[in-house]
Amino acid sequence: MDKELIDAISYVQMSKYRMKVLIDLKDGLKIPSIIAESTDIRINHISRTLKELKDKNLVIVLNPEKTQGRLYQISDLGKQVLEHIY
Protein backbone atom coordinates (compact mmCIF):
# COMPACT_ATOMS: atom_id res chain seq x y z
CA MET A 1 0.00 0.00 0.00
CA ASP A 2 1.49 3.35 -1.01
CA LYS A 3 1.72 6.49 1.12
CA GLU A 4 -0.91 8.39 -0.89
CA LEU A 5 -3.50 5.69 -0.23
CA ILE A 6 -2.58 5.41 3.46
CA ASP A 7 -2.87 9.19 3.88
CA ALA A 8 -6.21 9.24 2.03
CA ILE A 9 -7.65 6.43 4.19
CA SER A 10 -6.59 8.27 7.33
CA TYR A 11 -7.98 11.58 6.04
CA VAL A 12 -11.39 10.09 5.26
CA GLN A 13 -11.62 8.21 8.56
CA MET A 14 -10.96 11.40 10.55
CA SER A 15 -14.41 12.77 9.59
CA LYS A 16 -17.79 11.04 9.74
CA TYR A 17 -19.01 13.48 7.06
CA ARG A 18 -16.21 12.49 4.67
CA MET A 19 -16.95 8.83 5.29
CA LYS A 20 -20.70 9.22 4.68
CA VAL A 21 -20.28 11.34 1.54
CA LEU A 22 -17.71 9.02 0.00
CA ILE A 23 -19.83 5.95 0.75
CA ASP A 24 -22.90 7.67 -0.70
CA LEU A 25 -21.06 8.50 -3.94
CA LYS A 26 -20.14 4.87 -4.56
CA ASP A 27 -23.70 4.43 -5.88
CA GLY A 28 -23.11 6.79 -8.79
CA LEU A 29 -23.13 10.41 -9.89
CA LYS A 30 -24.89 12.83 -7.55
CA ILE A 31 -25.47 16.52 -6.90
CA PRO A 32 -24.96 17.92 -3.37
CA SER A 33 -28.68 18.21 -2.54
CA ILE A 34 -29.24 14.51 -3.28
CA ILE A 35 -26.23 13.59 -1.15
CA ALA A 36 -27.62 15.77 1.66
CA GLU A 37 -30.99 14.00 1.50
CA SER A 38 -29.58 10.49 1.46
CA THR A 39 -27.01 11.07 4.22
CA ASP A 40 -29.21 13.31 6.39
CA ILE A 41 -26.42 15.91 6.57
CA ARG A 42 -27.10 19.63 6.07
CA ILE A 43 -26.25 20.97 2.62
CA ASN A 44 -23.64 23.44 3.90
CA HIS A 45 -21.71 20.56 5.47
CA ILE A 46 -22.03 18.55 2.26
CA SER A 47 -20.64 21.41 0.17
CA ARG A 48 -17.65 21.88 2.46
CA THR A 49 -17.00 18.13 2.62
CA LEU A 50 -17.16 17.77 -1.17
CA LYS A 51 -14.63 20.59 -1.54
CA GLU A 52 -12.32 18.85 0.95
CA LEU A 53 -12.67 15.52 -0.87
CA LYS A 54 -12.08 17.19 -4.24
CA ASP A 55 -8.95 18.92 -2.95
CA LYS A 56 -7.57 15.51 -1.90
CA ASN A 57 -8.46 13.94 -5.30
CA LEU A 58 -11.05 11.62 -3.74
CA VAL A 59 -13.96 12.94 -5.82
CA ILE A 60 -14.24 14.55 -9.25
CA VAL A 61 -16.54 17.40 -10.32
CA LEU A 62 -17.88 16.57 -13.78
CA ASN A 63 -19.24 20.07 -14.51
CA PRO A 64 -17.07 22.55 -12.57
CA GLU A 65 -18.31 25.51 -14.62
CA LYS A 66 -21.74 25.25 -12.95
CA THR A 67 -22.49 27.19 -9.78
CA GLN A 68 -25.53 25.05 -8.98
CA GLY A 69 -26.17 21.43 -9.77
CA ARG A 70 -22.54 20.34 -9.80
CA LEU A 71 -22.31 16.63 -10.46
CA TYR A 72 -19.83 14.64 -8.36
CA GLN A 73 -18.27 11.25 -8.94
CA ILE A 74 -15.90 9.20 -6.80
CA SER A 75 -12.33 9.09 -8.17
CA ASP A 76 -10.14 6.01 -8.57
CA LEU A 77 -8.32 6.96 -5.35
CA GLY A 78 -11.68 7.35 -3.61
CA LYS A 79 -12.68 3.86 -4.77
CA GLN A 80 -9.44 2.42 -3.39
CA VAL A 81 -10.08 4.13 -0.05
CA LEU A 82 -13.58 2.64 0.11
CA GLU A 83 -12.20 -0.84 -0.56
CA HIS A 84 -10.19 -0.56 2.65
CA ILE A 85 -12.69 1.14 4.93
CA TYR A 86 -16.11 -0.07 3.82
Biopython code that builds the backbone (N, CA, C, O; Angstrom):
import numpy as np
from Bio.PDB.StructureBuilder import StructureBuilder

atoms = [
    (1, "MET", "N", (0.850, -1.175, 0.000)),
    (1, "MET", "CA", (0.000, 0.000, 0.000)),
    (1, "MET", "C", (0.899, 1.244, 0.000)),
    (1, "MET", "O", (1.812, 1.357, 0.818)),
    (2, "ASP", "N", (0.631, 2.169, -0.922)),
    (2, "ASP", "CA", (1.489, 3.350, -1.011)),
    (2, "ASP", "C", (1.060, 4.453, -0.035)),
    (2, "ASP", "O", (-0.034, 4.416, 0.530)),
    (3, "LYS", "N", (1.940, 5.419, 0.144)),
    (3, "LYS", "CA", (1.724, 6.488, 1.116)),
    (3, "LYS", "C", (0.489, 7.322, 0.796)),
    (3, "LYS", "O", (-0.246, 7.717, 1.701)),
    (4, "GLU", "N", (0.258, 7.593, -0.493)),
    (4, "GLU", "CA", (-0.909, 8.394, -0.886)),
    (4, "GLU", "C", (-2.205, 7.723, -0.433)),
    (4, "GLU", "O", (-3.103, 8.387, 0.085)),
    (5, "LEU", "N", (-2.300, 6.417, -0.629)),
    (5, "LEU", "CA", (-3.500, 5.687, -0.233)),
    (5, "LEU", "C", (-3.639, 5.655, 1.288)),
    (5, "LEU", "O", (-4.737, 5.840, 1.812)),
    (6, "ILE", "N", (-2.553, 5.427, 1.987)),
    (6, "ILE", "CA", (-2.585, 5.410, 3.456)),
    (6, "ILE", "C", (-3.045, 6.767, 3.992)),
    (6, "ILE", "O", (-3.894, 6.834, 4.880)),
    (7, "ASP", "N", (-2.481, 7.843, 3.447)),
    (7, "ASP", "CA", (-2.867, 9.187, 3.876)),
    (7, "ASP", "C", (-4.338, 9.464, 3.578)),
    (7, "ASP", "O", (-5.035, 10.076, 4.387)),
    (8, "ALA", "N", (-4.806, 9.012, 2.416)),
    (8, "ALA", "CA", (-6.207, 9.239, 2.033)),
    (8, "ALA", "C", (-7.157, 8.468, 2.947)),
    (8, "ALA", "O", (-8.195, 8.999, 3.341)),
    (9, "ILE", "N", (-6.819, 7.226, 3.289)),
    (9, "ILE", "CA", (-7.651, 6.432, 4.190)),
    (9, "ILE", "C", (-7.755, 7.128, 5.541)),
    (9, "ILE", "O", (-8.843, 7.259, 6.101)),
    (10, "SER", "N", (-6.623, 7.568, 6.054)),
    (10, "SER", "CA", (-6.590, 8.267, 7.332)),
    (10, "SER", "C", (-7.418, 9.551, 7.274)),
    (10, "SER", "O", (-8.188, 9.838, 8.190)),
    (11, "TYR", "N", (-7.262, 10.313, 6.205)),
    (11, "TYR", "CA", (-7.977, 11.577, 6.037)),
    (11, "TYR", "C", (-9.495, 11.367, 6.043)),
    (11, "TYR", "O", (-10.229, 12.113, 6.692)),
    (12, "VAL", "N", (-9.950, 10.363, 5.326)),
    (12, "VAL", "CA", (-11.390, 10.087, 5.259)),
    (12, "VAL", "C", (-11.906, 9.611, 6.617)),
    (12, "VAL", "O", (-12.981, 10.027, 7.047)),
    (13, "GLN", "N", (-11.164, 8.760, 7.284)),
    (13, "GLN", "CA", (-11.621, 8.209, 8.559)),
    (13, "GLN", "C", (-11.649, 9.242, 9.682)),
    (13, "GLN", "O", (-12.294, 9.015, 10.705)),
    (14, "MET", "N", (-10.966, 10.366, 9.513)),
    (14, "MET", "CA", (-10.962, 11.401, 10.548)),
    (14, "MET", "C", (-12.279, 12.177, 10.611)),
    (14, "MET", "O", (-12.491, 12.937, 11.555)),
    (15, "SER", "N", (-13.163, 12.006, 9.636)),
    (15, "SER", "CA", (-14.409, 12.769, 9.591)),
    (15, "SER", "C", (-15.582, 11.874, 9.216)),
    (15, "SER", "O", (-15.558, 11.211, 8.179)),
    (16, "LYS", "N", (-16.606, 11.856, 10.059)),
    (16, "LYS", "CA", (-17.789, 11.040, 9.735)),
    (16, "LYS", "C", (-18.491, 11.583, 8.494)),
    (16, "LYS", "O", (-19.102, 10.818, 7.749)),
    (17, "TYR", "N", (-18.411, 12.908, 8.261)),
    (17, "TYR", "CA", (-19.012, 13.479, 7.058)),
    (17, "TYR", "C", (-18.292, 12.984, 5.814)),
    (17, "TYR", "O", (-18.941, 12.605, 4.839)),
    (18, "ARG", "N", (-16.967, 12.980, 5.829)),
    (18, "ARG", "CA", (-16.209, 12.494, 4.671)),
    (18, "ARG", "C", (-16.540, 11.037, 4.392)),
    (18, "ARG", "O", (-16.722, 10.638, 3.242)),
    (19, "MET", "N", (-16.617, 10.250, 5.452)),
    (19, "MET", "CA", (-16.954, 8.826, 5.295)),
    (19, "MET", "C", (-18.323, 8.674, 4.637)),
    (19, "MET", "O", (-18.469, 7.953, 3.649)),
    (20, "LYS", "N", (-19.328, 9.360, 5.194)),
    (20, "LYS", "CA", (-20.700, 9.223, 4.684)),
    (20, "LYS", "C", (-20.821, 9.689, 3.238)),
    (20, "LYS", "O", (-21.478, 9.032, 2.431)),
    (21, "VAL", "N", (-20.193, 10.814, 2.902)),
    (21, "VAL", "CA", (-20.281, 11.342, 1.540)),
    (21, "VAL", "C", (-19.596, 10.402, 0.552)),
    (21, "VAL", "O", (-20.142, 10.123, -0.515)),
    (22, "LEU", "N", (-18.430, 9.922, 0.893)),
    (22, "LEU", "CA", (-17.710, 9.015, -0.002)),
    (22, "LEU", "C", (-18.493, 7.714, -0.205)),
    (22, "LEU", "O", (-18.598, 7.222, -1.328)),
    (23, "ILE", "N", (-19.029, 7.172, 0.855)),
    (23, "ILE", "CA", (-19.833, 5.948, 0.754)),
    (23, "ILE", "C", (-21.071, 6.201, -0.105)),
    (23, "ILE", "O", (-21.446, 5.358, -0.921)),
    (24, "ASP", "N", (-21.702, 7.356, 0.077)),
    (24, "ASP", "CA", (-22.902, 7.672, -0.701)),
    (24, "ASP", "C", (-22.587, 7.797, -2.193)),
    (24, "ASP", "O", (-23.401, 7.411, -3.031)),
    (25, "LEU", "N", (-21.425, 8.326, -2.525)),
    (25, "LEU", "CA", (-21.060, 8.505, -3.936)),
    (25, "LEU", "C", (-20.695, 7.202, -4.641)),
    (25, "LEU", "O", (-20.607, 7.174, -5.869)),
    (26, "LYS", "N", (-20.484, 6.138, -3.899)),
    (26, "LYS", "CA", (-20.140, 4.875, -4.562)),
    (26, "LYS", "C", (-21.308, 4.357, -5.409)),
    (26, "LYS", "O", (-21.118, 3.522, -6.292)),
    (27, "ASP", "N", (-22.515, 4.859, -5.132)),
    (27, "ASP", "CA", (-23.700, 4.433, -5.878)),
    (27, "ASP", "C", (-23.863, 5.129, -7.220)),
    (27, "ASP", "O", (-24.748, 4.770, -7.997)),
    (28, "GLY", "N", (-23.018, 6.126, -7.506)),
    (28, "GLY", "CA", (-23.115, 6.794, -8.794)),
    (28, "GLY", "C", (-22.954, 8.295, -8.697)),
    (28, "GLY", "O", (-22.559, 8.829, -7.661)),
    (29, "LEU", "N", (-23.265, 8.965, -9.786)),
    (29, "LEU", "CA", (-23.131, 10.409, -9.890)),
    (29, "LEU", "C", (-24.242, 11.092, -9.099)),
    (29, "LEU", "O", (-25.402, 10.686, -9.165)),
    (30, "LYS", "N", (-23.875, 12.141, -8.345)),
    (30, "LYS", "CA", (-24.891, 12.834, -7.549)),
    (30, "LYS", "C", (-24.571, 14.306, -7.411)),
    (30, "LYS", "O", (-23.411, 14.715, -7.472)),
    (31, "ILE", "N", (-25.627, 15.107, -7.223)),
    (31, "ILE", "CA", (-25.475, 16.516, -6.901)),
    (31, "ILE", "C", (-25.542, 16.659, -5.379)),
    (31, "ILE", "O", (-26.074, 15.778, -4.703)),
    (32, "PRO", "N", (-25.011, 17.755, -4.831)),
    (32, "PRO", "CA", (-24.963, 17.917, -3.373)),
    (32, "PRO", "C", (-26.308, 17.771, -2.653)),
    (32, "PRO", "O", (-26.363, 17.182, -1.573)),
    (33, "SER", "N", (-27.384, 18.295, -3.230)),
    (33, "SER", "CA", (-28.681, 18.210, -2.541)),
    (33, "SER", "C", (-29.154, 16.767, -2.395)),
    (33, "SER", "O", (-29.779, 16.422, -1.392)),
    (34, "ILE", "N", (-28.869, 15.934, -3.366)),
    (34, "ILE", "CA", (-29.236, 14.508, -3.282)),
    (34, "ILE", "C", (-28.387, 13.812, -2.223)),
    (34, "ILE", "O", (-28.887, 12.977, -1.468)),
    (35, "ILE", "N", (-27.106, 14.158, -2.172)),
    (35, "ILE", "CA", (-26.226, 13.592, -1.145)),
    (35, "ILE", "C", (-26.717, 14.008, 0.236)),
    (35, "ILE", "O", (-26.734, 13.196, 1.161)),
    (36, "ALA", "N", (-27.115, 15.267, 0.380)),
    (36, "ALA", "CA", (-27.617, 15.774, 1.663)),
    (36, "ALA", "C", (-28.858, 15.004, 2.102)),
    (36, "ALA", "O", (-28.985, 14.643, 3.272)),
    (37, "GLU", "N", (-29.768, 14.753, 1.172)),
    (37, "GLU", "CA", (-30.987, 13.998, 1.498)),
    (37, "GLU", "C", (-30.672, 12.573, 1.931)),
    (37, "GLU", "O", (-31.200, 12.093, 2.934)),
    (38, "SER", "N", (-29.822, 11.906, 1.183)),
    (38, "SER", "CA", (-29.579, 10.487, 1.462)),
    (38, "SER", "C", (-28.690, 10.250, 2.683)),
    (38, "SER", "O", (-28.744, 9.179, 3.286)),
    (39, "THR", "N", (-27.873, 11.242, 3.052)),
    (39, "THR", "CA", (-27.007, 11.067, 4.220)),
    (39, "THR", "C", (-27.563, 11.747, 5.473)),
    (39, "THR", "O", (-27.053, 11.547, 6.576)),
    (40, "ASP", "N", (-28.611, 12.550, 5.293)),
    (40, "ASP", "CA", (-29.211, 13.312, 6.390)),
    (40, "ASP", "C", (-28.200, 14.274, 7.021)),
    (40, "ASP", "O", (-28.146, 14.438, 8.240)),
    (41, "ILE", "N", (-27.400, 14.903, 6.153)),
    (41, "ILE", "CA", (-26.419, 15.911, 6.567)),
    (41, "ILE", "C", (-26.827, 17.226, 5.897)),
    (41, "ILE", "O", (-27.234, 17.234, 4.736)),
    (42, "ARG", "N", (-26.719, 18.323, 6.624)),
    (42, "ARG", "CA", (-27.100, 19.626, 6.074)),
    (42, "ARG", "C", (-26.257, 19.971, 4.853)),
    (42, "ARG", "O", (-25.081, 19.617, 4.770)),
    (43, "ILE", "N", (-26.882, 20.667, 3.909)),
    (43, "ILE", "CA", (-26.250, 20.966, 2.624)),
    (43, "ILE", "C", (-24.950, 21.764, 2.771)),
    (43, "ILE", "O", (-24.014, 21.551, 2.001)),
    (44, "ASN", "N", (-24.874, 22.674, 3.740)),
    (44, "ASN", "CA", (-23.640, 23.441, 3.902)),
    (44, "ASN", "C", (-22.474, 22.539, 4.306)),
    (44, "ASN", "O", (-21.337, 22.773, 3.896)),
    (45, "HIS", "N", (-22.749, 21.515, 5.105)),
    (45, "HIS", "CA", (-21.705, 20.557, 5.473)),
    (45, "HIS", "C", (-21.313, 19.694, 4.267)),
    (45, "HIS", "O", (-20.142, 19.363, 4.080)),
    (46, "ILE", "N", (-22.304, 19.341, 3.460)),
    (46, "ILE", "CA", (-22.030, 18.548, 2.256)),
    (46, "ILE", "C", (-21.128, 19.330, 1.304)),
    (46, "ILE", "O", (-20.159, 18.783, 0.776)),
    (47, "SER", "N", (-21.440, 20.591, 1.085)),
    (47, "SER", "CA", (-20.644, 21.414, 0.169)),
    (47, "SER", "C", (-19.198, 21.524, 0.637)),
    (47, "SER", "O", (-18.272, 21.386, -0.162)),
    (48, "ARG", "N", (-19.004, 21.768, 1.919)),
    (48, "ARG", "CA", (-17.645, 21.880, 2.459)),
    (48, "ARG", "C", (-16.912, 20.534, 2.347)),
    (48, "ARG", "O", (-15.739, 20.483, 1.976)),
    (49, "THR", "N", (-17.617, 19.461, 2.670)),
    (49, "THR", "CA", (-17.004, 18.132, 2.617)),
    (49, "THR", "C", (-16.624, 17.752, 1.191)),
    (49, "THR", "O", (-15.555, 17.184, 0.967)),
    (50, "LEU", "N", (-17.486, 18.058, 0.226)),
    (50, "LEU", "CA", (-17.161, 17.766, -1.171)),
    (50, "LEU", "C", (-15.936, 18.548, -1.631)),
    (50, "LEU", "O", (-15.110, 18.021, -2.376)),
    (51, "LYS", "N", (-15.811, 19.797, -1.195)),
    (51, "LYS", "CA", (-14.626, 20.585, -1.545)),
    (51, "LYS", "C", (-13.373, 19.945, -0.953)),
    (51, "LYS", "O", (-12.344, 19.845, -1.621)),
    (52, "GLU", "N", (-13.464, 19.512, 0.303)),
    (52, "GLU", "CA", (-12.320, 18.853, 0.950)),
    (52, "GLU", "C", (-11.933, 17.582, 0.192)),
    (52, "GLU", "O", (-10.754, 17.344, -0.070)),
    (53, "LEU", "N", (-12.929, 16.770, -0.158)),
    (53, "LEU", "CA", (-12.668, 15.519, -0.869)),
    (53, "LEU", "C", (-12.101, 15.785, -2.261)),
    (53, "LEU", "O", (-11.232, 15.051, -2.731)),
    (54, "LYS", "N", (-12.590, 16.832, -2.919)),
    (54, "LYS", "CA", (-12.078, 17.194, -4.240)),
    (54, "LYS", "C", (-10.622, 17.648, -4.143)),
    (54, "LYS", "O", (-9.795, 17.283, -4.978)),
    (55, "ASP", "N", (-10.319, 18.438, -3.129)),
    (55, "ASP", "CA", (-8.951, 18.924, -2.951)),
    (55, "ASP", "C", (-7.956, 17.784, -2.700)),
    (55, "ASP", "O", (-6.770, 17.921, -2.999)),
    (56, "LYS", "N", (-8.430, 16.676, -2.160)),
    (56, "LYS", "CA", (-7.572, 15.506, -1.901)),
    (56, "LYS", "C", (-7.674, 14.458, -3.013)),
    (56, "LYS", "O", (-7.187, 13.337, -2.865)),
    (57, "ASN", "N", (-8.313, 14.835, -4.131)),
    (57, "ASN", "CA", (-8.465, 13.940, -5.295)),
    (57, "ASN", "C", (-9.257, 12.677, -4.996)),
    (57, "ASN", "O", (-9.001, 11.630, -5.591)),
    (58, "LEU", "N", (-10.211, 12.762, -4.085)),
    (58, "LEU", "CA", (-11.054, 11.617, -3.744)),
    (58, "LEU", "C", (-12.379, 11.636, -4.495)),
    (58, "LEU", "O", (-13.025, 10.599, -4.647)),
    (59, "VAL", "N", (-12.785, 12.809, -4.963)),
    (59, "VAL", "CA", (-13.965, 12.939, -5.820)),
    (59, "VAL", "C", (-13.616, 13.855, -6.992)),
    (59, "VAL", "O", (-12.648, 14.614, -6.949)),
    (60, "ILE", "N", (-14.436, 13.759, -8.038)),
    (60, "ILE", "CA", (-14.244, 14.549, -9.254)),
    (60, "ILE", "C", (-15.532, 15.326, -9.515)),
    (60, "ILE", "O", (-16.628, 14.784, -9.375)),
    (61, "VAL", "N", (-15.394, 16.606, -9.897)),
    (61, "VAL", "CA", (-16.543, 17.405, -10.318)),
    (61, "VAL", "C", (-16.631, 17.289, -11.836)),
    (61, "VAL", "O", (-15.687, 17.646, -12.540)),
    (62, "LEU", "N", (-17.746, 16.797, -12.339)),
    (62, "LEU", "CA", (-17.879, 16.573, -13.775)),
    (62, "LEU", "C", (-18.245, 17.838, -14.541)),
    (62, "LEU", "O", (-17.977, 17.936, -15.738)),
    (63, "ASN", "N", (-18.859, 18.815, -13.858)),
    (63, "ASN", "CA", (-19.244, 20.066, -14.512)),
    (63, "ASN", "C", (-18.853, 21.262, -13.635)),
    (63, "ASN", "O", (-19.723, 21.952, -13.103)),
    (64, "PRO", "N", (-17.543, 21.509, -13.482)),
    (64, "PRO", "CA", (-17.074, 22.553, -12.566)),
    (64, "PRO", "C", (-17.489, 23.973, -12.943)),
    (64, "PRO", "O", (-17.434, 24.877, -12.109)),
    (65, "GLU", "N", (-17.902, 24.172, -14.189)),
    (65, "GLU", "CA", (-18.314, 25.511, -14.619)),
    (65, "GLU", "C", (-19.663, 25.918, -14.023)),
    (65, "GLU", "O", (-19.996, 27.104, -14.007)),
    (66, "LYS", "N", (-20.428, 24.969, -13.544)),
    (66, "LYS", "CA", (-21.744, 25.246, -12.947)),
    (66, "LYS", "C", (-21.575, 25.817, -11.539)),
    (66, "LYS", "O", (-20.645, 25.458, -10.817)),
    (67, "THR", "N", (-22.484, 26.705, -11.167)),
    (67, "THR", "CA", (-22.493, 27.194, -9.782)),
    (67, "THR", "C", (-23.535, 26.443, -8.966)),
    (67, "THR", "O", (-23.430, 26.357, -7.742)),
    (68, "GLN", "N", (-24.534, 25.903, -9.643)),
    (68, "GLN", "CA", (-25.531, 25.055, -8.983)),
    (68, "GLN", "C", (-25.654, 23.767, -9.782)),
    (68, "GLN", "O", (-25.456, 23.747, -10.997)),
    (69, "GLY", "N", (-25.983, 22.698, -9.079)),
    (69, "GLY", "CA", (-26.170, 21.429, -9.766)),
    (69, "GLY", "C", (-24.884, 20.758, -10.200)),
    (69, "GLY", "O", (-24.865, 20.012, -11.179)),
    (70, "ARG", "N", (-23.798, 21.026, -9.467)),
    (70, "ARG", "CA", (-22.538, 20.340, -9.799)),
    (70, "ARG", "C", (-22.703, 18.845, -9.574)),
    (70, "ARG", "O", (-23.283, 18.410, -8.579)),
    (71, "LEU", "N", (-22.191, 18.079, -10.503)),
    (71, "LEU", "CA", (-22.305, 16.628, -10.462)),
    (71, "LEU", "C", (-20.976, 16.036, -9.994)),
    (71, "LEU", "O", (-19.924, 16.316, -10.569)),
    (72, "TYR", "N", (-21.036, 15.221, -8.955)),
    (72, "TYR", "CA", (-19.830, 14.640, -8.358)),
    (72, "TYR", "C", (-19.767, 13.145, -8.599)),
    (72, "TYR", "O", (-20.785, 12.455, -8.665)),
    (73, "GLN", "N", (-18.544, 12.669, -8.728)),
    (73, "GLN", "CA", (-18.269, 11.251, -8.939)),
    (73, "GLN", "C", (-17.060, 10.878, -8.093)),
    (73, "GLN", "O", (-16.155, 11.692, -7.910)),
    (74, "ILE", "N", (-17.040, 9.666, -7.582)),
    (74, "ILE", "CA", (-15.901, 9.199, -6.802)),
    (74, "ILE", "C", (-14.725, 8.933, -7.754)),
    (74, "ILE", "O", (-14.919, 8.405, -8.849)),
    (75, "SER", "N", (-13.519, 9.296, -7.336)),
    (75, "SER", "CA", (-12.328, 9.086, -8.171)),
    (75, "SER", "C", (-11.780, 7.671, -7.955)),
    (75, "SER", "O", (-12.262, 6.929, -7.099)),
    (76, "ASP", "N", (-10.773, 7.316, -8.742)),
    (76, "ASP", "CA", (-10.136, 6.006, -8.568)),
    (76, "ASP", "C", (-9.516, 5.892, -7.171)),
    (76, "ASP", "O", (-9.606, 4.843, -6.532)),
    (77, "LEU", "N", (-8.887, 6.977, -6.702)),
    (77, "LEU", "CA", (-8.321, 6.961, -5.352)),
    (77, "LEU", "C", (-9.430, 6.794, -4.316)),
    (77, "LEU", "O", (-9.272, 6.049, -3.349)),
    (78, "GLY", "N", (-10.542, 7.481, -4.516)),
    (78, "GLY", "CA", (-11.684, 7.350, -3.611)),
    (78, "GLY", "C", (-12.204, 5.917, -3.563)),
    (78, "GLY", "O", (-12.565, 5.415, -2.499)),
    (79, "LYS", "N", (-12.240, 5.268, -4.715)),
    (79, "LYS", "CA", (-12.683, 3.861, -4.768)),
    (79, "LYS", "C", (-11.723, 2.960, -3.999)),
    (79, "LYS", "O", (-12.154, 2.045, -3.296)),
    (80, "GLN", "N", (-10.432, 3.216, -4.131)),
    (80, "GLN", "CA", (-9.439, 2.420, -3.394)),
    (80, "GLN", "C", (-9.607, 2.607, -1.891)),
    (80, "GLN", "O", (-9.514, 1.648, -1.125)),
    (81, "VAL", "N", (-9.857, 3.851, -1.472)),
    (81, "VAL", "CA", (-10.080, 4.134, -0.050)),
    (81, "VAL", "C", (-11.281, 3.343, 0.452)),
    (81, "VAL", "O", (-11.217, 2.717, 1.510)),
    (82, "LEU", "N", (-12.376, 3.369, -0.303)),
    (82, "LEU", "CA", (-13.580, 2.642, 0.114)),
    (82, "LEU", "C", (-13.342, 1.148, 0.230)),
    (82, "LEU", "O", (-13.915, 0.498, 1.104)),
    (83, "GLU", "N", (-12.511, 0.597, -0.630)),
    (83, "GLU", "CA", (-12.205, -0.839, -0.556)),
    (83, "GLU", "C", (-11.589, -1.208, 0.778)),
    (83, "GLU", "O", (-11.763, -2.329, 1.256)),
    (84, "HIS", "N", (-10.869, -0.274, 1.383)),
    (84, "HIS", "CA", (-10.190, -0.557, 2.647)),
    (84, "HIS", "C", (-10.981, -0.178, 3.884)),
    (84, "HIS", "O", (-10.693, -0.672, 4.974)),
    (85, "ILE", "N", (-11.978, 0.694, 3.734)),
    (85, "ILE", "CA", (-12.690, 1.136, 4.931)),
    (85, "ILE", "C", (-14.162, 0.723, 4.956)),
    (85, "ILE", "O", (-14.822, 0.865, 5.986)),
    (86, "TYR", "N", (-14.680, 0.217, 3.844)),
    (86, "TYR", "CA", (-16.110, -0.072, 3.823)),
    (86, "TYR", "C", (-16.366, -1.474, 3.360)),
    (86, "TYR", "O", (-17.519, -1.896, 3.279)),
]
sb = StructureBuilder()
sb.init_structure("model")
sb.init_model(0)
sb.init_chain("A")
sb.init_seg("    ")
for serial, (resi, resn, name, xyz) in enumerate(atoms, 1):
    if name == "N":
        sb.init_residue(resn, " ", resi, " ")
    sb.init_atom(name, np.array(xyz, "f"), 0.0, 1.0, " ", f" {name:<3s}", serial, name[0])
structure = sb.get_structure()
